[in-house]
Structures are given as structure tokens and as C-alpha cells.
Amino acid sequence: MKGVIVAAGYGTRFLPVTKTVPKEMLPLIDRPAIDFIMDEFAAAGINEVLVISSRRKKALEDYFDREVELESVFQKEGAKAKLARIRPPEMKIFFTRQQEMRGTGDALLCARPFCGSEPFVVAYPDDLHFGEVPLARQLVSLYEKTGCSIMSALHDPPNLERYGVLALADDRLHVTDIVEKPAPGTEPSKEASIGRYLFTPEIFKHLEAGWKQHLAGPNPESEYFHIYALKQLMTGGKVVYHPIEGERLDTGAPAGYLRALLRYASKDPELAAEIKAAAARLK
């Protein structure tokens, strides 16, 4: 099982900071968002990860490299705890660049040489997960039982109409369709798709077929998304869904990022006290 992190986007909702700082490097206190995804993958037994980035995001590569100067300083100081905090993950991390911002379908095609014939978990760093069983591990466990591609879902979240909502087969496991941002009252279910998937390698042939159709269509310069390929797998009864266990934090927009920051900080007693004091001053 391999891991793929899609991190090529512009992050325009966080401008101007994302002019120079990748959105995936925005921190929850002292750790960037992408770090939590790496931990999740490692806990699921995934030790080979591809990060799909873009020209403006070399900071991601630097972050997962060694910092030799700091290591030297900390070694001289005997600062073992600091050395541990800057040590790169014990996994193989590869990088490739999406040459143009052509959508998630194009981005995932960049992963084909890396994944080959293996299944792979895809993460979008906007979606962070905290729980006893890492979300990637949950997906791998379901794959081992079904052999299918898997979509993660939240059950009946607020503002369901803002999500892609899953249509389910009679077995309440297989996915037959996804409806993007349905009008209230027209949702095919209460299961909202989020940015964590497990795909079988079969998806690549559908991504390529859809890409050819996209290029031959009326708007070949527009973004190409992975939904076409997913729906082809759904037609063959090869997609199931998993209602996530644990807590999902959405860092994709400033308000959600603030909520995630406060939620994460609240787990530390000292920071929780600061939050409580700040809230009292704002009253």
C-alpha cells in the first residue's frame, strides 16, 4: 500500500501568505498540516509516499529533508529532544510536480508511475483526522475485506449541501453515484464525501480515458477532475464508502483553519488555559 498527498493547489483562500508559504505548511501551533498526514500514513503501515506539488512549493521538500546545521548545533548541546523534533520521518518520501493546475484528475495521473499496480491512499491536507484508529488504517482495513476503492464520508454534517453527497446501493455499502452540492432536500443520502480515498490501480485507466475525452471536449483548458473515473468504478460496483471514526478537522478555509487550530491547541493544558483566558477577555 502506498500513499499519495495532493498538494499542488494555489491556496488562494489564504492569500497573501500563500504567495510564498505553501498552504500545507500552515501550522497547527508548531506542526504543519502535512505533517499530520505523514503520521497518519505511517501509523497505517504506509512507508512510501508521493507528494504531488508544484513549482512554488519547494518548502515542502525542504521540510522533509535533513537540517544538517541544526542537527550539528543540537548534537553539540546534547539536546536529544530537539534532535528528535527535527528528524525526518522514517519513510520514503518522493516528490513530483504537477506542471499546470489542471485539476485533481490530472494530478492523480502524475502518481501512476509511482503507484504502479499497487493500491494507494490519497490525502488532501485540508482534511486532518484525529482518532484512536488513523483514518488511513480504517480504509486499509476495509480494503482488505472488500478489495474495492473506498471513499471516506462524514454522516450528516452541517451544511450538507456544500459537499459531494453519496448515493448508496441497497446494501448501504457500495456507492452508486456522487451528487455535488445538492439542493437541500434532494440529497441521495446523508453521507458527505471528504478528502481521503483509497484507490485500486484500476482507476488509472479510467483517469486516462476521461482525460482523452476532456481534451477532445469543448473546454480542454479547463480543470479535469477525478469524478469521471470514480463514476466508472461505481458503475462496475467497485466503490464502497467508509463513515469515518474519530474527529475530522477541515483546514481548507480561514474559519475552518481557526477552528482546527483552537481544537488542536485545546488538547494542551497550558494552551487550553490561554484560550479560556482569551475568550474571557473578548466577552
JOQUI-V694637 format. One record per run of one state. SS is the DSSP state (H for helix, E for strand, C for the rest). FROM is the first residue (numbers start at 1). LEN is the number of residues. If there is no record, write none. Layout:
ss: [SS;SS]
from: [FROM;FROM]
len: [LEN;LEN]
//
This chain:
ss: [C;E;C;H;C;H;C;H;C;E;C;E;H;C;E;C;H;C;H;C;H;C;E;C;H;C;H;C;E;C;E;C;H;C;E;C;H;C;E;C;E;C;E;C;H;C;H;C;E;C;E;C;H;C;H;C]
from: [1;2;7;12;15;17;20;23;26;27;29;31;33;44;48;54;58;64;68;78;80;87;92;98;104;110;112;116;120;125;127;131;135;147;149;156;160;163;164;169;174;181;191;200;203;217;227;236;239;244;247;251;254;266;269;283]
len: [1;5;5;3;2;3;3;3;1;2;2;2;11;4;6;4;6;4;10;2;7;5;6;6;6;2;4;4;5;2;4;4;12;2;7;4;3;1;5;5;7;10;9;3;14;10;9;3;5;3;4;3;12;3;14;1]
//
